[in-house]
C-alpha cells in the first residue's frame, strides 16, 4: 500500500520527501500514520529498483532540496500494480482507497473497468463482520446496538459504492 501511494503521488508530480509524507498521511494517516522510519526505507527500495530518482532543486532558504521523481520504469510499475492489484487491494477498504486514488493513471479504460468489476464482484459476495457458524449475520438480527450500527453503516457504505460503480461502469447495479 505504501509503495503504491509513493508511486502514485510521484506520478502526479515530483515531490520533496516531506510533501510526499504529508500527502500519504492525508490519504491514509487517519488509519495508519506514516513514520519517517517507514517512508524513507520504502523510498530507498524504490530508488534502488530504479523506480524513482532524486533531483536536486534550489531550496527556498538554504541548501538544495532533494526532489523525488518517478522514472519511466516507475511509471510502468505503477501501471502494472494498478492493472493487476492483489486480492487485498480489492477487498481491504483502506488498500482499495489507495488504489482508487491513483486508478486514473491507468491509461486503458478497459483495464480500469476490469479493476472496478473485480471490486464489484467482491462487494456482491455476501459477508458480514459477524457470523452464526458459516452464515453471515444481518444487522436486523443483532440485539447489540453497536454491532447493529456497525453493520448498518457498512451496508450504507456498500450501497453508495455499488451505485458509484454502476455509474462508472455505465450499468445499473443492484444494492446488496
C-alpha positions in Angstrom: 0.0 0.0 0.0 2.8 2.4 0.9 4.8 1.8 -2.3 1.7 2.2 -4.4 1.0 5.5 -2.7 4.6 6.7 -3.3 4.5 5.7 -6.9 1.0 7.3 -7.4 1.8 10.6 -5.8 5.1 10.8 -7.7 3.1 10.1 -10.9 1.1 13.2 -10.1 4.3 15.3 -9.7 7.8 15.2 -8.3 7.8 15.8 -4.6 10.2 16.5 -1.7 10.1 13.7 0.9 8.3 16.0 3.4 5.5 16.8 1.0 5.2 13.1 -0.1 4.9 12.1 3.6 2.1 14.7 4.1 0.1 13.6 1.1 0.3 9.9 2.2 -0.7 10.9 5.7 -3.6 12.9 4.3 -4.7 9.9 2.3 -4.1 7.1 4.8 -3.0 8.9 8.0 -6.3 8.7 9.8 -5.9 4.9 9.6 -2.2 4.4 9.6 0.1 7.4 10.3 3.4 7.1 8.4 6.7 7.5 10.2 10.0 8.6 8.7 11.4 5.1 9.6 8.7 3.6 7.4 8.6 6.1 4.5 12.3 6.6 3.8 13.3 2.9 3.7 10.5 2.4 1.1 11.7 5.3 -0.9 15.3 3.9 -0.9 14.0 0.4 -2.0 12.1 2.0 -4.9 15.2 4.1 -5.8 17.4 1.0 -5.8 14.9 -0.7 -8.0 15.1 2.2 -10.5 11.5 3.2 -10.0 12.3 6.7 -8.7 15.3 9.0 -8.7 16.3 12.1 -6.8 16.9 15.5 -8.3 18.4 18.5 -6.5 16.4 21.7 -6.7 17.3 25.0 -5.1 16.0 25.4 -1.6 13.8 28.3 -0.7 16.2 29.5 2.1 19.2 27.3 2.3 20.5 24.0 1.0 19.2 22.4 -2.2 16.1 20.2 -1.7 16.1 16.6 -2.9 13.0 16.1 -5.1 11.8 12.5 -5.7 10.9 11.9 -9.3 9.2 8.9 -10.8 11.2 7.2 -13.6 9.7 5.6 -16.8 10.3 2.3 -15.1 8.5 3.6 -12.0 5.5 4.7 -14.2 5.4 1.2 -15.8 5.5 -0.4 -12.4 2.6 1.8 -11.2 0.6 0.8 -14.2 1.3 -2.8 -13.6 0.2 -2.5 -9.9 -2.9 -0.6 -10.9 -3.8 -3.1 -13.7 -3.1 -6.2 -11.6 -3.9 -5.4 -7.9 -3.7 -8.3 -5.5 -6.8 -9.5 -3.7 -6.1 -7.5 -0.5 -6.1 -4.3 -2.6 -9.5 -5.2 -3.9 -11.0 -6.4 -0.6 -9.4 -4.3 2.1 -11.1 -0.9 2.2 -8.0 1.1 3.1 -5.9 -0.5 0.4 -8.8 -0.1 -2.1 -8.9 3.6 -1.3 -5.2 4.0 -2.1 -5.6 2.0 -5.3 -8.7 4.1 -6.3 -6.8 7.4 -5.6 -4.4 6.6 -8.4 -6.5 4.5 -10.8 -6.8 7.4 -13.2 -3.1 6.9 -14.0 -4.0 3.7 -15.7 -4.5 4.8 -19.4 -6.6 1.9 -20.7 -10.3 2.3 -19.9 -10.9 -1.4 -20.2 -8.2 -2.1 -17.7 -9.7 0.4 -15.2 -13.1 -1.2 -15.8 -11.7 -4.6 -15.1 -10.4 -3.4 -11.7 -13.8 -1.8 -10.9 -15.5 -5.1 -11.9 -13.3 -7.0 -9.5 -14.3 -4.7 -6.7 -17.9 -5.0 -7.7 -17.7 -8.8 -7.6 -16.1 -8.6 -4.1 -18.9 -6.3 -2.9 -21.6 -8.7 -4.3 -20.2 -11.6 -2.2 -22.3 -12.0 0.9 -20.3 -11.1 4.0 -20.6 -9.7 7.5 -18.4 -8.8 10.4 -20.3 -11.4 12.5 -21.3 -14.9 11.7 -23.6 -17.6 13.1 -21.5 -20.6 12.1 -20.9 -20.0 8.4 -23.9 -17.8 7.9 -23.4 -14.0 7.8 -25.5 -12.3 10.5 -27.6 -9.4 9.3 -27.9 -6.1 11.2 -31.6 -6.7 11.9 -30.7 -9.9 13.8 -28.5 -8.3 16.3 -29.5 -7.1 19.7 -26.3 -5.3 20.4 -26.9 -1.7 19.1 -23.2 -1.1 18.5 -22.8 -4.2 16.3 -26.1 -3.4 14.6 -24.8 0.1 14.0 -21.5 -1.2 12.5 -23.4 -3.4 10.1 -25.9 -0.6 9.2 -23.1 1.8 8.4 -21.2 -0.8 6.4 -24.4 -1.6 4.4 -24.9 2.1 3.6 -21.3 2.5 2.5 -21.5 -0.6 0.3 -24.7 0.6 -1.3 -23.1 4.0 -2.1 -20.1 2.3 -3.5 -22.3 -0.1 -5.6 -24.2 2.9 -7.0 -20.9 4.7 -7.9 -19.5 1.5 -9.5 -22.7 1.2 -11.6 -22.3 4.8 -12.7 -18.6 4.3 -13.6 -19.3 1.1 -15.5 -22.4 2.5 -17.2 -24.7 -0.2 -15.9 -27.3 -0.4 -13.2 -26.0 -2.2 -10.1 -28.5 -3.6 -7.6 -27.7 -2.7 -4.0 -26.6 -5.5 -1.7 
